[in-house]
Amino acid sequence: MYVGIFFRENPIVMALFIIIGFLAIIASTVVYFWIGMLSTKAVQVQCPSCGKVTKMLGRVDMCMYCNEPMTLDPTLEGKEFDEKYNSKKKS
Ligand SMILES: [Zn+2]
């Protein structure tokens, strides 16, 4: 491998690439765990309308079986379903 020979002649460059590769592995691990954390944030609730267990993402979501709007936030209860409640930005 020409690349290997090049690196052997330049130990500093090789060390640099090893560090970059190491950082890339750490970054991908962090992203992997972050996605894992996000997916576990989905709350399982029993739909009051059809009785099936569905997952909720965010504060408001719809039942994936009967599209019954649901909320985890008591202040939003009774209000019309709106995906806007899931975003923290107030438009
Ligand atoms: Zn349902």
PDB file of the backbone (N, CA, C, O) and the ligand in Angstrom, with CONECT records:
HET     ZN  A 101       1
ATOM      1  N   MET A   1       0.834  -1.207   0.000  1.00  0.00           N
ATOM      2  CA  MET A   1       0.000   0.000   0.000  1.00  0.00           C
ATOM      3  C   MET A   1       0.866   1.254   0.000  1.00  0.00           C
ATOM      4  O   MET A   1       1.688   1.470   0.891  1.00  0.00           O
ATOM      5  N   TYR A   2       0.660   2.053  -1.005  1.00  0.00           N
ATOM      6  CA  TYR A   2       1.427   3.296  -1.102  1.00  0.00           C
ATOM      7  C   TYR A   2       1.106   4.225   0.064  1.00  0.00           C
ATOM      8  O   TYR A   2       1.973   4.935   0.574  1.00  0.00           O
ATOM      9  N   VAL A   3      -0.127   4.203   0.463  1.00  0.00           N
ATOM     10  CA  VAL A   3      -0.554   5.082   1.560  1.00  0.00           C
ATOM     11  C   VAL A   3       0.199   4.703   2.833  1.00  0.00           C
ATOM     12  O   VAL A   3       0.641   5.569   3.588  1.00  0.00           O
ATOM     13  N   GLY A   4       0.336   3.409   3.058  1.00  0.00           N
ATOM     14  CA  GLY A   4       1.035   2.923   4.243  1.00  0.00           C
ATOM     15  C   GLY A   4       2.489   3.340   4.245  1.00  0.00           C
ATOM     16  O   GLY A   4       3.034   3.722   5.281  1.00  0.00           O
ATOM     17  N   ILE A   5       3.119   3.267   3.076  1.00  0.00           N
ATOM     18  CA  ILE A   5       4.525   3.684   2.971  1.00  0.00           C
ATOM     19  C   ILE A   5       4.637   5.174   3.260  1.00  0.00           C
ATOM     20  O   ILE A   5       5.546   5.622   3.959  1.00  0.00           O
ATOM     21  N   PHE A   6       3.711   5.919   2.715  1.00  0.00           N
ATOM     22  CA  PHE A   6       3.713   7.362   2.925  1.00  0.00           C
ATOM     23  C   PHE A   6       3.590   7.685   4.410  1.00  0.00           C
ATOM     24  O   PHE A   6       4.261   8.578   4.929  1.00  0.00           O
ATOM     25  N   PHE A   7       2.717   6.937   5.081  1.00  0.00           N
ATOM     26  CA  PHE A   7       2.506   7.200   6.504  1.00  0.00           C
ATOM     27  C   PHE A   7       3.718   6.781   7.329  1.00  0.00           C
ATOM     28  O   PHE A   7       4.037   7.396   8.347  1.00  0.00           O
ATOM     29  N   ARG A   8       4.383   5.731   6.873  1.00  0.00           N
ATOM     30  CA  ARG A   8       5.539   5.260   7.623  1.00  0.00           C
ATOM     31  C   ARG A   8       6.656   6.302   7.587  1.00  0.00           C
ATOM     32  O   ARG A   8       7.441   6.443   8.525  1.00  0.00           O
ATOM     33  N   GLU A   9       6.694   7.014   6.483  1.00  0.00           N
ATOM     34  CA  GLU A   9       7.714   8.060   6.375  1.00  0.00           C
ATOM     35  C   GLU A   9       7.293   9.327   7.097  1.00  0.00           C
ATOM     36  O   GLU A   9       8.111  10.206   7.367  1.00  0.00           O
ATOM     37  N   ASN A  10       6.042   9.405   7.397  1.00  0.00           N
ATOM     38  CA  ASN A  10       5.542  10.600   8.101  1.00  0.00           C
ATOM     39  C   ASN A  10       4.771  10.175   9.356  1.00  0.00           C
ATOM     40  O   ASN A  10       3.541  10.135   9.356  1.00  0.00           O
ATOM     41  N   PRO A  11       5.501   9.863  10.408  1.00  0.00           N
ATOM     42  CA  PRO A  11       4.827   9.371  11.628  1.00  0.00           C
ATOM     43  C   PRO A  11       3.847  10.376  12.205  1.00  0.00           C
ATOM     44  O   PRO A  11       2.835   9.997  12.794  1.00  0.00           O
ATOM     45  N   ILE A  12       4.143  11.646  12.039  1.00  0.00           N
ATOM     46  CA  ILE A  12       3.251  12.676  12.594  1.00  0.00           C
ATOM     47  C   ILE A  12       1.925  12.671  11.857  1.00  0.00           C
ATOM     48  O   ILE A  12       0.857  12.764  12.462  1.00  0.00           O
ATOM     49  N   VAL A  13       2.016  12.560  10.507  1.00  0.00           N
ATOM     50  CA  VAL A  13       0.799  12.507   9.689  1.00  0.00           C
ATOM     51  C   VAL A  13      -0.012  11.271  10.057  1.00  0.00           C
ATOM     52  O   VAL A  13      -1.238  11.330  10.152  1.00  0.00           O
ATOM     53  N   MET A  14       0.691  10.129  10.268  1.00  0.00           N
ATOM     54  CA  MET A  14       0.013   8.892  10.619  1.00  0.00           C
ATOM     55  C   MET A  14      -0.698   9.035  11.962  1.00  0.00           C
ATOM     56  O   MET A  14      -1.848   8.626  12.122  1.00  0.00           O
ATOM     57  N   ALA A  15       0.014   9.625  12.923  1.00  0.00           N
ATOM     58  CA  ALA A  15      -0.578   9.835  14.245  1.00  0.00           C
ATOM     59  C   ALA A  15      -1.807  10.729  14.138  1.00  0.00           C
ATOM     60  O   ALA A  15      -2.815  10.516  14.811  1.00  0.00           O
ATOM     61  N   LEU A  16      -1.695  11.734  13.275  1.00  0.00           N
ATOM     62  CA  LEU A  16      -2.811  12.657  13.074  1.00  0.00           C
ATOM     63  C   LEU A  16      -4.027  11.927  12.522  1.00  0.00           C
ATOM     64  O   LEU A  16      -5.156  12.146  12.962  1.00  0.00           O
ATOM     65  N   PHE A  17      -3.773  11.046  11.538  1.00  0.00           N
ATOM     66  CA  PHE A  17      -4.879  10.303  10.938  1.00  0.00           C
ATOM     67  C   PHE A  17      -5.497   9.330  11.927  1.00  0.00           C
ATOM     68  O   PHE A  17      -6.705   9.096  11.915  1.00  0.00           O
ATOM     69  N   ILE A  18      -4.648   8.763  12.787  1.00  0.00           N
ATOM     70  CA  ILE A  18      -5.163   7.844  13.809  1.00  0.00           C
ATOM     71  C   ILE A  18      -6.081   8.608  14.762  1.00  0.00           C
ATOM     72  O   ILE A  18      -7.148   8.124  15.138  1.00  0.00           O
ATOM     73  N   ILE A  19      -5.644   9.815  15.146  1.00  0.00           N
ATOM     74  CA  ILE A  19      -6.448  10.641  16.060  1.00  0.00           C
ATOM     75  C   ILE A  19      -7.768  11.034  15.393  1.00  0.00           C
ATOM     76  O   ILE A  19      -8.828  10.989  16.016  1.00  0.00           O
ATOM     77  N   ILE A  20      -7.685  11.425  14.096  1.00  0.00           N
ATOM     78  CA  ILE A  20      -8.904  11.804  13.369  1.00  0.00           C
ATOM     79  C   ILE A  20      -9.861  10.615  13.288  1.00  0.00           C
ATOM     80  O   ILE A  20     -11.068  10.750  13.488  1.00  0.00           O
ATOM     81  N   GLY A  21      -9.284   9.443  12.987  1.00  0.00           N
ATOM     82  CA  GLY A  21     -10.112   8.237  12.918  1.00  0.00           C
ATOM     83  C   GLY A  21     -10.735   7.903  14.254  1.00  0.00           C
ATOM     84  O   GLY A  21     -11.892   7.489  14.330  1.00  0.00           O
ATOM     85  N   PHE A  22      -9.957   8.085  15.309  1.00  0.00           N
ATOM     86  CA  PHE A  22     -10.435   7.821  16.665  1.00  0.00           C
ATOM     87  C   PHE A  22     -11.583   8.764  17.016  1.00  0.00           C
ATOM     88  O   PHE A  22     -12.599   8.350  17.573  1.00  0.00           O
ATOM     89  N   LEU A  23     -11.400  10.041  16.678  1.00  0.00           N
ATOM     90  CA  LEU A  23     -12.455  11.034  16.940  1.00  0.00           C
ATOM     91  C   LEU A  23     -13.717  10.718  16.144  1.00  0.00           C
ATOM     92  O   LEU A  23     -14.833  10.901  16.630  1.00  0.00           O
ATOM     93  N   ALA A  24     -13.529  10.242  14.920  1.00  0.00           N
ATOM     94  CA  ALA A  24     -14.685   9.893  14.084  1.00  0.00           C
ATOM     95  C   ALA A  24     -15.467   8.746  14.711  1.00  0.00           C
ATOM     96  O   ALA A  24     -16.698   8.727  14.684  1.00  0.00           O
ATOM     97  N   ILE A  25     -14.732   7.787  15.277  1.00  0.00           N
ATOM     98  CA  ILE A  25     -15.393   6.647  15.928  1.00  0.00           C
ATOM     99  C   ILE A  25     -16.174   7.137  17.155  1.00  0.00           C
ATOM    100  O   ILE A  25     -17.312   6.724  17.377  1.00  0.00           O
ATOM    101  N   ILE A  26     -15.562   8.010  17.937  1.00  0.00           N
ATOM    102  CA  ILE A  26     -16.235   8.549  19.125  1.00  0.00           C
ATOM    103  C   ILE A  26     -17.487   9.315  18.710  1.00  0.00           C
ATOM    104  O   ILE A  26     -18.549   9.163  19.313  1.00  0.00           O
ATOM    105  N   ALA A  27     -17.348  10.146  17.662  1.00  0.00           N
ATOM    106  CA  ALA A  27     -18.480  10.944  17.187  1.00  0.00           C
ATOM    107  C   ALA A  27     -19.637  10.053  16.746  1.00  0.00           C
ATOM    108  O   ALA A  27     -20.796  10.315  17.068  1.00  0.00           O
ATOM    109  N   SER A  28     -19.305   8.995  16.001  1.00  0.00           N
ATOM    110  CA  SER A  28     -20.378   8.112  15.510  1.00  0.00           C
ATOM    111  C   SER A  28     -21.021   7.359  16.671  1.00  0.00           C
ATOM    112  O   SER A  28     -22.221   7.086  16.650  1.00  0.00           O
ATOM    113  N   THR A  29     -20.215   7.024  17.689  1.00  0.00           N
ATOM    114  CA  THR A  29     -20.764   6.348  18.870  1.00  0.00           C
ATOM    115  C   THR A  29     -21.722   7.274  19.608  1.00  0.00           C
ATOM    116  O   THR A  29     -22.797   6.859  20.042  1.00  0.00           O
ATOM    117  N   VAL A  30     -21.314   8.543  19.745  1.00  0.00           N
ATOM    118  CA  VAL A  30     -22.155   9.526  20.429  1.00  0.00           C
ATOM    119  C   VAL A  30     -23.481   9.699  19.682  1.00  0.00           C
ATOM    120  O   VAL A  30     -24.551   9.725  20.290  1.00  0.00           O
ATOM    121  N   VAL A  31     -23.390   9.817  18.354  1.00  0.00           N
ATOM    122  CA  VAL A  31     -24.597   9.978  17.543  1.00  0.00           C
ATOM    123  C   VAL A  31     -25.495   8.751  17.690  1.00  0.00           C
ATOM    124  O   VAL A  31     -26.716   8.869  17.789  1.00  0.00           O
ATOM    125  N   TYR A  32     -24.874   7.572  17.703  1.00  0.00           N
ATOM    126  CA  TYR A  32     -25.627   6.324  17.836  1.00  0.00           C
ATOM    127  C   TYR A  32     -26.395   6.301  19.149  1.00  0.00           C
ATOM    128  O   TYR A  32     -27.572   5.940  19.187  1.00  0.00           O
ATOM    129  N   PHE A  33     -25.714   6.693  20.230  1.00  0.00           N
ATOM    130  CA  PHE A  33     -26.366   6.694  21.536  1.00  0.00           C
ATOM    131  C   PHE A  33     -27.451   7.764  21.614  1.00  0.00           C
ATOM    132  O   PHE A  33     -28.491   7.577  22.247  1.00  0.00           O
ATOM    133  N   TRP A  34     -27.184   8.888  20.956  1.00  0.00           N
ATOM    134  CA  TRP A  34     -28.139   9.989  20.963  1.00  0.00           C
ATOM    135  C   TRP A  34     -29.435   9.568  20.278  1.00  0.00           C
ATOM    136  O   TRP A  34     -30.530   9.858  20.760  1.00  0.00           O
ATOM    137  N   ILE A  35     -29.294   8.875  19.139  1.00  0.00           N
ATOM    138  CA  ILE A  35     -30.477   8.388  18.430  1.00  0.00           C
ATOM    139  C   ILE A  35     -31.207   7.360  19.289  1.00  0.00           C
ATOM    140  O   ILE A  35     -32.436   7.330  19.334  1.00  0.00           O
ATOM    141  N   GLY A  36     -30.429   6.519  19.968  1.00  0.00           N
ATOM    142  CA  GLY A  36     -31.013   5.528  20.865  1.00  0.00           C
ATOM    143  C   GLY A  36     -31.805   6.170  21.984  1.00  0.00           C
ATOM    144  O   GLY A  36     -32.881   5.699  22.352  1.00  0.00           O
ATOM    145  N   MET A  37     -31.249   7.271  22.530  1.00  0.00           N
ATOM    146  CA  MET A  37     -31.933   8.002  23.600  1.00  0.00           C
ATOM    147  C   MET A  37     -33.234   8.604  23.087  1.00  0.00           C
ATOM    148  O   MET A  37     -34.255   8.586  23.775  1.00  0.00           O
ATOM    149  N   LEU A  38     -33.184   9.140  21.865  1.00  0.00           N
ATOM    150  CA  LEU A  38     -34.371   9.767  21.284  1.00  0.00           C
ATOM    151  C   LEU A  38     -35.479   8.742  21.084  1.00  0.00           C
ATOM    152  O   LEU A  38     -36.651   9.027  21.327  1.00  0.00           O
ATOM    153  N   SER A  39     -35.102   7.549  20.640  1.00  0.00           N
ATOM    154  CA  SER A  39     -36.130   6.548  20.361  1.00  0.00           C
ATOM    155  C   SER A  39     -36.736   6.015  21.652  1.00  0.00           C
ATOM    156  O   SER A  39     -37.896   5.604  21.670  1.00  0.00           O
ATOM    157  N   THR A  40     -35.944   6.021  22.751  1.00  0.00           N
ATOM    158  CA  THR A  40     -36.508   5.542  24.012  1.00  0.00           C
ATOM    159  C   THR A  40     -37.406   6.597  24.643  1.00  0.00           C
ATOM    160  O   THR A  40     -38.170   6.309  25.564  1.00  0.00           O
ATOM    161  N   LYS A  41     -37.304   7.837  24.129  1.00  0.00           N
ATOM    162  CA  LYS A  41     -38.164   8.895  24.648  1.00  0.00           C
ATOM    163  C   LYS A  41     -39.617   8.695  24.239  1.00  0.00           C
ATOM    164  O   LYS A  41     -40.521   9.288  24.828  1.00  0.00           O
ATOM    165  N   ALA A  42     -39.836   7.867  23.242  1.00  0.00           N
ATOM    166  CA  ALA A  42     -41.195   7.566  22.797  1.00  0.00           C
ATOM    167  C   ALA A  42     -41.924   6.831  23.920  1.00  0.00           C
ATOM    168  O   ALA A  42     -41.472   5.785  24.384  1.00  0.00           O
ATOM    169  N   VAL A  43     -43.033   7.378  24.341  1.00  0.00           N
ATOM    170  CA  VAL A  43     -43.779   6.813  25.454  1.00  0.00           C
ATOM    171  C   VAL A  43     -44.857   5.890  24.916  1.00  0.00           C
ATOM    172  O   VAL A  43     -45.546   6.203  23.944  1.00  0.00           O
ATOM    173  N   GLN A  44     -44.984   4.754  25.566  1.00  0.00           N
ATOM    174  CA  GLN A  44     -46.037   3.833  25.164  1.00  0.00           C
ATOM    175  C   GLN A  44     -47.274   4.131  25.990  1.00  0.00           C
ATOM    176  O   GLN A  44     -47.230   4.148  27.220  1.00  0.00           O
ATOM    177  N   VAL A  45     -48.360   4.360  25.306  1.00  0.00           N
ATOM    178  CA  VAL A  45     -49.615   4.636  25.991  1.00  0.00           C
ATOM    179  C   VAL A  45     -50.724   3.790  25.373  1.00  0.00           C
ATOM    180  O   VAL A  45     -50.660   3.371  24.218  1.00  0.00           O
ATOM    181  N   GLN A  46     -51.733   3.561  26.193  1.00  0.00           N
ATOM    182  CA  GLN A  46     -52.892   2.835  25.684  1.00  0.00           C
ATOM    183  C   GLN A  46     -53.891   3.843  25.165  1.00  0.00           C
ATOM    184  O   GLN A  46     -54.289   4.773  25.867  1.00  0.00           O
ATOM    185  N   CYS A  47     -54.284   3.645  23.938  1.00  0.00           N
ATOM    186  CA  CYS A  47     -55.221   4.559  23.307  1.00  0.00           C
ATOM    187  C   CYS A  47     -56.582   4.472  24.002  1.00  0.00           C
ATOM    188  O   CYS A  47     -57.125   3.378  24.158  1.00  0.00           O
ATOM    189  N   PRO A  48     -57.135   5.604  24.419  1.00  0.00           N
ATOM    190  CA  PRO A  48     -58.435   5.571  25.088  1.00  0.00           C
ATOM    191  C   PRO A  48     -59.580   5.245  24.138  1.00  0.00           C
ATOM    192  O   PRO A  48     -60.676   4.880  24.563  1.00  0.00           O
ATOM    193  N   SER A  49     -59.310   5.380  22.871  1.00  0.00           N
ATOM    194  CA  SER A  49     -60.368   5.181  21.893  1.00  0.00           C
ATOM    195  C   SER A  49     -60.465   3.728  21.417  1.00  0.00           C
ATOM    196  O   SER A  49     -61.556   3.161  21.354  1.00  0.00           O
ATOM    197  N   CYS A  50     -59.318   3.134  21.085  1.00  0.00           N
ATOM    198  CA  CYS A  50     -59.358   1.777  20.542  1.00  0.00           C
ATOM    199  C   CYS A  50     -58.709   0.767  21.478  1.00  0.00           C
ATOM    200  O   CYS A  50     -58.784  -0.437  21.231  1.00  0.00           O
ATOM    201  N   GLY A  51     -58.065   1.242  22.561  1.00  0.00           N
ATOM    202  CA  GLY A  51     -57.516   0.336  23.557  1.00  0.00           C
ATOM    203  C   GLY A  51     -56.194  -0.293  23.178  1.00  0.00           C
ATOM    204  O   GLY A  51     -55.643  -1.077  23.951  1.00  0.00           O
ATOM    205  N   LYS A  52     -55.672   0.028  22.008  1.00  0.00           N
ATOM    206  CA  LYS A  52     -54.393  -0.538  21.591  1.00  0.00           C
ATOM    207  C   LYS A  52     -53.241   0.296  22.128  1.00  0.00           C
ATOM    208  O   LYS A  52     -53.384   1.496  22.364  1.00  0.00           O
ATOM    209  N   VAL A  53     -52.095  -0.354  22.319  1.00  0.00           N
ATOM    210  CA  VAL A  53     -50.917   0.359  22.816  1.00  0.00           C
ATOM    211  C   VAL A  53     -50.212   1.005  21.638  1.00  0.00           C
ATOM    212  O   VAL A  53     -49.863   0.350  20.656  1.00  0.00           O
ATOM    213  N   THR A  54     -50.015   2.300  21.764  1.00  0.00           N
ATOM    214  CA  THR A  54     -49.358   3.042  20.705  1.00  0.00           C
ATOM    215  C   THR A  54     -48.218   3.853  21.292  1.00  0.00           C
ATOM    216  O   THR A  54     -48.158   4.078  22.501  1.00  0.00           O
ATOM    217  N   LYS A  55     -47.315   4.287  20.426  1.00  0.00           N
ATOM    218  CA  LYS A  55     -46.176   5.076  20.885  1.00  0.00           C
ATOM    219  C   LYS A  55     -46.452   6.545  20.654  1.00  0.00           C
ATOM    220  O   LYS A  55     -47.068   6.947  19.667  1.00  0.00           O
ATOM    221  N   MET A  56     -45.970   7.335  21.605  1.00  0.00           N
ATOM    222  CA  MET A  56     -46.131   8.777  21.476  1.00  0.00           C
ATOM    223  C   MET A  56     -44.775   9.433  21.366  1.00  0.00           C
ATOM    224  O   MET A  56     -43.877   9.163  22.163  1.00  0.00           O
ATOM    225  N   LEU A  57     -44.628  10.299  20.375  1.00  0.00           N
ATOM    226  CA  LEU A  57     -43.417  11.081  20.220  1.00  0.00           C
ATOM    227  C   LEU A  57     -43.782  12.539  20.447  1.00  0.00           C
ATOM    228  O   LEU A  57     -44.661  13.090  19.785  1.00  0.00           O
ATOM    229  N   GLY A  58     -43.094  13.142  21.387  1.00  0.00           N
ATOM    230  CA  GLY A  58     -43.389  14.532  21.664  1.00  0.00           C
ATOM    231  C   GLY A  58     -44.581  14.677  22.593  1.00  0.00           C
ATOM    232  O   GLY A  58     -45.028  13.713  23.214  1.00  0.00           O
ATOM    233  N   ARG A  59     -45.075  15.876  22.673  1.00  0.00           N
ATOM    234  CA  ARG A  59     -46.164  16.166  23.611  1.00  0.00           C
ATOM    235  C   ARG A  59     -47.515  15.730  23.059  1.00  0.00           C
ATOM    236  O   ARG A  59     -48.393  15.289  23.800  1.00  0.00           O
ATOM    237  N   VAL A  60     -47.659  15.857  21.775  1.00  0.00           N
ATOM    238  CA  VAL A  60     -48.917  15.442  21.162  1.00  0.00           C
ATOM    239  C   VAL A  60     -48.623  14.468  20.036  1.00  0.00           C
ATOM    240  O   VAL A  60     -47.620  14.585  19.332  1.00  0.00           O
ATOM    241  N   ASP A  61     -49.497  13.529  19.888  1.00  0.00           N
ATOM    242  CA  ASP A  61     -49.354  12.556  18.807  1.00  0.00           C
ATOM    243  C   ASP A  61     -50.710  11.935  18.538  1.00  0.00           C
ATOM    244  O   ASP A  61     -51.663  12.109  19.297  1.00  0.00           O
ATOM    245  N   MET A  62     -50.766  11.214  17.449  1.00  0.00           N
ATOM    246  CA  MET A  62     -52.016  10.550  17.110  1.00  0.00           C
ATOM    247  C   MET A  62     -51.833   9.047  17.258  1.00  0.00           C
ATOM    248  O   MET A  62     -50.750   8.509  17.028  1.00  0.00           O
ATOM    249  N   CYS A  63     -52.906   8.389  17.644  1.00  0.00           N
ATOM    250  CA  CYS A  63     -52.893   6.941  17.728  1.00  0.00           C
ATOM    251  C   CYS A  63     -52.603   6.382  16.347  1.00  0.00           C
ATOM    252  O   CYS A  63     -53.209   6.800  15.360  1.00  0.00           O
ATOM    253  N   MET A  64     -51.668   5.428  16.279  1.00  0.00           N
ATOM    254  CA  MET A  64     -51.312   4.919  14.958  1.00  0.00           C
ATOM    255  C   MET A  64     -52.348   3.924  14.427  1.00  0.00           C
ATOM    256  O   MET A  64     -52.230   3.445  13.299  1.00  0.00           O
ATOM    257  N   TYR A  65     -53.341   3.619  15.225  1.00  0.00           N
ATOM    258  CA  TYR A  65     -54.371   2.681  14.758  1.00  0.00           C
ATOM    259  C   TYR A  65     -55.652   3.413  14.346  1.00  0.00           C
ATOM    260  O   TYR A  65     -56.231   3.126  13.299  1.00  0.00           O
ATOM    261  N   CYS A  66     -56.083   4.358  15.179  1.00  0.00           N
ATOM    262  CA  CYS A  66     -57.355   5.002  14.884  1.00  0.00           C
ATOM    263  C   CYS A  66     -57.226   6.513  14.721  1.00  0.00           C
ATOM    264  O   CYS A  66     -58.233   7.206  14.576  1.00  0.00           O
ATOM    265  N   ASN A  67     -55.986   7.036  14.744  1.00  0.00           N
ATOM    266  CA  ASN A  67     -55.730   8.462  14.567  1.00  0.00           C
ATOM    267  C   ASN A  67     -56.399   9.330  15.620  1.00  0.00           C
ATOM    268  O   ASN A  67     -56.716  10.493  15.369  1.00  0.00           O
ATOM    269  N   GLU A  68     -56.611   8.758  16.802  1.00  0.00           N
ATOM    270  CA  GLU A  68     -57.151   9.538  17.902  1.00  0.00           C
ATOM    271  C   GLU A  68     -56.054  10.470  18.424  1.00  0.00           C
ATOM    272  O   GLU A  68     -54.977  10.005  18.795  1.00  0.00           O
ATOM    273  N   PRO A  69     -56.316  11.772  18.455  1.00  0.00           N
ATOM    274  CA  PRO A  69     -55.289  12.671  18.973  1.00  0.00           C
ATOM    275  C   PRO A  69     -55.100  12.481  20.475  1.00  0.00           C
ATOM    276  O   PRO A  69     -56.070  12.348  21.222  1.00  0.00           O
ATOM    277  N   MET A  70     -53.850  12.470  20.906  1.00  0.00           N
ATOM    278  CA  MET A  70     -53.550  12.277  22.325  1.00  0.00           C
ATOM    279  C   MET A  70     -52.497  13.281  22.746  1.00  0.00           C
ATOM    280  O   MET A  70     -51.718  13.775  21.932  1.00  0.00           O
ATOM    281  N   THR A  71     -52.492  13.570  24.037  1.00  0.00           N
ATOM    282  CA  THR A  71     -51.481  14.484  24.565  1.00  0.00           C
ATOM    283  C   THR A  71     -50.993  14.003  25.919  1.00  0.00           C
ATOM    284  O   THR A  71     -51.738  13.378  26.675  1.00  0.00           O
ATOM    285  N   LEU A  72     -49.748  14.296  26.216  1.00  0.00           N
ATOM    286  CA  LEU A  72     -49.185  14.008  27.537  1.00  0.00           C
ATOM    287  C   LEU A  72     -49.250  15.234  28.433  1.00  0.00           C
ATOM    288  O   LEU A  72     -49.046  15.149  29.644  1.00  0.00           O
ATOM    289  N   ASP A  73     -49.535  16.362  27.823  1.00  0.00           N
ATOM    290  CA  ASP A  73     -49.549  17.619  28.559  1.00  0.00           C
ATOM    291  C   ASP A  73     -50.986  17.953  28.973  1.00  0.00           C
ATOM    292  O   ASP A  73     -51.844  18.158  28.115  1.00  0.00           O
ATOM    293  N   PRO A  74     -51.248  18.007  30.266  1.00  0.00           N
ATOM    294  CA  PRO A  74     -52.623  18.276  30.714  1.00  0.00           C
ATOM    295  C   PRO A  74     -53.141  19.638  30.262  1.00  0.00           C
ATOM    296  O   PRO A  74     -54.348  19.828  30.110  1.00  0.00           O
ATOM    297  N   THR A  75     -52.218  20.596  30.044  1.00  0.00           N
ATOM    298  CA  THR A  75     -52.667  21.923  29.637  1.00  0.00           C
ATOM    299  C   THR A  75     -53.179  21.922  28.203  1.00  0.00           C
ATOM    300  O   THR A  75     -53.902  22.828  27.788  1.00  0.00           O
ATOM    301  N   LEU A  76     -52.799  20.900  27.456  1.00  0.00           N
ATOM    302  CA  LEU A  76     -53.244  20.844  26.066  1.00  0.00           C
ATOM    303  C   LEU A  76     -54.469  19.951  25.903  1.00  0.00           C
ATOM    304  O   LEU A  76     -54.980  19.785  24.795  1.00  0.00           O
ATOM    305  N   GLU A  77     -54.928  19.390  26.988  1.00  0.00           N
ATOM    306  CA  GLU A  77     -56.031  18.453  26.912  1.00  0.00           C
ATOM    307  C   GLU A  77     -57.301  19.151  26.426  1.00  0.00           C
ATOM    308  O   GLU A  77     -57.627  20.253  26.866  1.00  0.00           O
ATOM    309  N   GLY A  78     -57.984  18.511  25.543  1.00  0.00           N
ATOM    310  CA  GLY A  78     -59.217  19.062  25.021  1.00  0.00           C
ATOM    311  C   GLY A  78     -59.012  20.002  23.864  1.00  0.00           C
ATOM    312  O   GLY A  78     -59.952  20.345  23.147  1.00  0.00           O
ATOM    313  N   LYS A  79     -57.771  20.416  23.688  1.00  0.00           N
ATOM    314  CA  LYS A  79     -57.515  21.308  22.560  1.00  0.00           C
ATOM    315  C   LYS A  79     -57.392  20.499  21.282  1.00  0.00           C
ATOM    316  O   LYS A  79     -57.175  19.287  21.285  1.00  0.00           O
ATOM    317  N   GLU A  80     -57.541  21.229  20.199  1.00  0.00           N
ATOM    318  CA  GLU A  80     -57.467  20.573  18.911  1.00  0.00           C
ATOM    319  C   GLU A  80     -56.060  20.074  18.634  1.00  0.00           C
ATOM    320  O   GLU A  80     -55.079  20.725  18.995  1.00  0.00           O
ATOM    321  N   PHE A  81     -55.965  18.930  18.001  1.00  0.00           N
ATOM    322  CA  PHE A  81     -54.661  18.349  17.705  1.00  0.00           C
ATOM    323  C   PHE A  81     -53.875  19.260  16.779  1.00  0.00           C
ATOM    324  O   PHE A  81     -54.369  19.720  15.749  1.00  0.00           O
ATOM    325  N   ASP A  82     -52.641  19.505  17.178  1.00  0.00           N
ATOM    326  CA  ASP A  82     -51.804  20.360  16.371  1.00  0.00           C
ATOM    327  C   ASP A  82     -50.355  19.931  16.545  1.00  0.00           C
ATOM    328  O   ASP A  82     -49.833  19.920  17.660  1.00  0.00           O
ATOM    329  N   GLU A  83     -49.714  19.582  15.449  1.00  0.00           N
ATOM    330  CA  GLU A  83     -48.302  19.160  15.516  1.00  0.00           C
ATOM    331  C   GLU A  83     -47.400  20.283  16.026  1.00  0.00           C
ATOM    332  O   GLU A  83     -46.271  20.038  16.449  1.00  0.00           O
ATOM    333  N   LYS A  84     -47.902  21.502  15.984  1.00  0.00           N
ATOM    334  CA  LYS A  84     -47.103  22.644  16.422  1.00  0.00           C
ATOM    335  C   LYS A  84     -46.682  22.519  17.878  1.00  0.00           C
ATOM    336  O   LYS A  84     -45.638  23.039  18.274  1.00  0.00           O
ATOM    337  N   TYR A  85     -47.504  21.823  18.686  1.00  0.00           N
ATOM    338  CA  TYR A  85     -47.185  21.698  20.104  1.00  0.00           C
ATOM    339  C   TYR A  85     -45.894  20.929  20.340  1.00  0.00           C
ATOM    340  O   TYR A  85     -45.289  21.036  21.406  1.00  0.00           O
ATOM    341  N   ASN A  86     -45.477  20.159  19.352  1.00  0.00           N
ATOM    342  CA  ASN A  86     -44.266  19.372  19.506  1.00  0.00           C
ATOM    343  C   ASN A  86     -43.005  20.216  19.353  1.00  0.00           C
ATOM    344  O   ASN A  86     -41.946  19.852  19.864  1.00  0.00           O
ATOM    345  N   SER A  87     -43.117  21.323  18.663  1.00  0.00           N
ATOM    346  CA  SER A  87     -41.948  22.154  18.498  1.00  0.00           C
ATOM    347  C   SER A  87     -41.925  23.206  19.592  1.00  0.00           C
ATOM    348  O   SER A  87     -42.956  23.752  19.982  1.00  0.00           O
ATOM    349  N   LYS A  88     -40.727  23.473  20.071  1.00  0.00           N
ATOM    350  CA  LYS A  88     -40.601  24.404  21.197  1.00  0.00           C
ATOM    351  C   LYS A  88     -40.738  25.846  20.735  1.00  0.00           C
ATOM    352  O   LYS A  88     -41.032  26.744  21.524  1.00  0.00           O
ATOM    353  N   LYS A  89     -40.517  26.048  19.437  1.00  0.00           N
ATOM    354  CA  LYS A  89     -40.608  27.397  18.896  1.00  0.00           C
ATOM    355  C   LYS A  89     -42.085  27.812  18.826  1.00  0.00           C
ATOM    356  O   LYS A  89     -42.939  27.037  18.396  1.00  0.00           O
ATOM    357  N   LYS A  90     -42.355  28.990  19.233  1.00  0.00           N
ATOM    358  CA  LYS A  90     -43.716  29.521  19.144  1.00  0.00           C
ATOM    359  C   LYS A  90     -43.799  30.395  17.902  1.00  0.00           C
ATOM    360  O   LYS A  90     -43.107  31.408  17.803  1.00  0.00           O
ATOM    361  N   SER A  91     -44.629  30.011  16.975  1.00  0.00           N
ATOM    362  CA  SER A  91     -44.726  30.759  15.737  1.00  0.00           C
ATOM    363  C   SER A  91     -45.862  31.770  15.813  1.00  0.00           C
ATOM    364  O   SER A  91     -46.102  32.503  14.854  1.00  0.00           O
TER     365      SER A  91
HETATM  366 ZN    ZN A 101     -56.464   4.294  18.917  1.00  0.00          ZN2+
END
